[in-house]
Amino acid sequence: MESITAGVACSAALALSYYIGYDRAPSIFISLLAGAASGVSFAVVFFAMTVVVAIALPGTFDARLLGVHFVILLAVAPLCGAGIAAFAHHRAMTRMMF
């Protein structure tokens, strides 16, 4: 259960990073910062939501695995989000305009 929710949170962070980098960021530096912020914010939201669910429904999540997935997500999501946002921004700036 923890792996599925961490995967959903990471996918959402990467999708938002792509959207920000491709369409909203004015420069590559801003897209890097926004992608990293997206990764961190989704990691924190993942942790907060799973803790709330674990308190409301005891036995749903394993506390140790929840912490392990949070630490991994906190390390991986900002790096991947920044990379995807920078790639999307580069792709948006180099596309052919008709």
C-alpha positions in Angstrom: 0.0 0.0 0.0 2.8 2.4 0.8 4.5 1.7 -2.5 1.4 2.4 -4.5 0.7 5.7 -2.7 4.3 6.8 -3.1 4.2 6.0 -6.8 1.0 8.0 -7.2 2.6 11.0 -5.4 5.8 10.8 -7.5 3.8 10.5 -10.7 1.7 13.6 -9.7 4.8 15.5 -8.9 6.5 14.7 -12.2 3.3 15.5 -14.1 3.1 18.9 -12.4 6.8 19.5 -13.0 6.4 18.8 -16.7 3.4 21.2 -16.9 5.3 23.9 -15.1 8.4 23.5 -17.2 6.7 23.3 -20.5 4.1 26.0 -20.2 4.6 28.2 -17.2 8.2 28.8 -16.4 9.9 31.9 -17.9 13.5 30.6 -17.7 15.3 27.3 -17.2 16.4 28.3 -13.7 12.8 29.0 -12.6 11.7 25.7 -14.1 14.4 23.9 -12.1 13.3 25.5 -8.9 9.6 24.9 -9.6 10.2 21.3 -10.4 12.2 20.7 -7.2 9.5 22.5 -5.2 6.8 20.3 -6.8 8.7 17.2 -5.8 9.2 18.4 -2.2 5.6 19.5 -1.9 4.1 16.2 -3.1 6.5 14.3 -0.8 5.2 16.3 2.2 1.6 15.9 1.1 2.1 12.1 0.6 3.5 11.9 4.2 0.7 14.0 5.7 -2.1 12.2 4.0 -0.8 8.7 4.8 -0.3 9.7 8.4 -3.8 11.0 8.6 -5.2 7.8 7.0 -3.0 5.7 9.4 -4.4 7.5 12.4 -8.0 7.3 11.2 -7.8 3.7 10.1 -5.3 1.8 12.3 -3.5 -1.1 10.6 -3.7 0.4 7.1 0.0 1.5 6.8 3.2 0.1 8.3 5.0 3.0 10.0 8.5 1.8 9.1 7.7 1.4 5.4 5.9 4.7 5.4 9.0 6.4 6.7 11.3 4.6 4.2 9.1 5.6 1.3 8.9 9.2 2.5 12.7 9.5 2.7 13.1 7.9 -0.7 10.4 10.2 -2.2 11.9 13.2 -0.5 15.3 12.4 -2.2 14.1 11.3 -5.6 11.1 13.5 -6.4 12.8 16.9 -6.3 15.7 15.7 -8.4 13.5 14.1 -11.0 11.0 16.9 -10.9 13.8 19.5 -11.6 15.2 17.4 -14.4 11.8 16.9 -16.1 10.9 20.6 -15.7 14.2 21.7 -17.2 13.8 19.2 -20.1 10.2 20.3 -20.7 11.3 24.0 -20.7 14.1 23.2 -23.1 11.7 21.3 -25.4 9.2 24.1 -25.3 11.8 26.7 -26.2 13.2 24.7 -29.1 10.0 23.6 -30.8 9.2 24.9 -34.2 6.8 27.8 -34.4 4.4 28.0 -37.3 
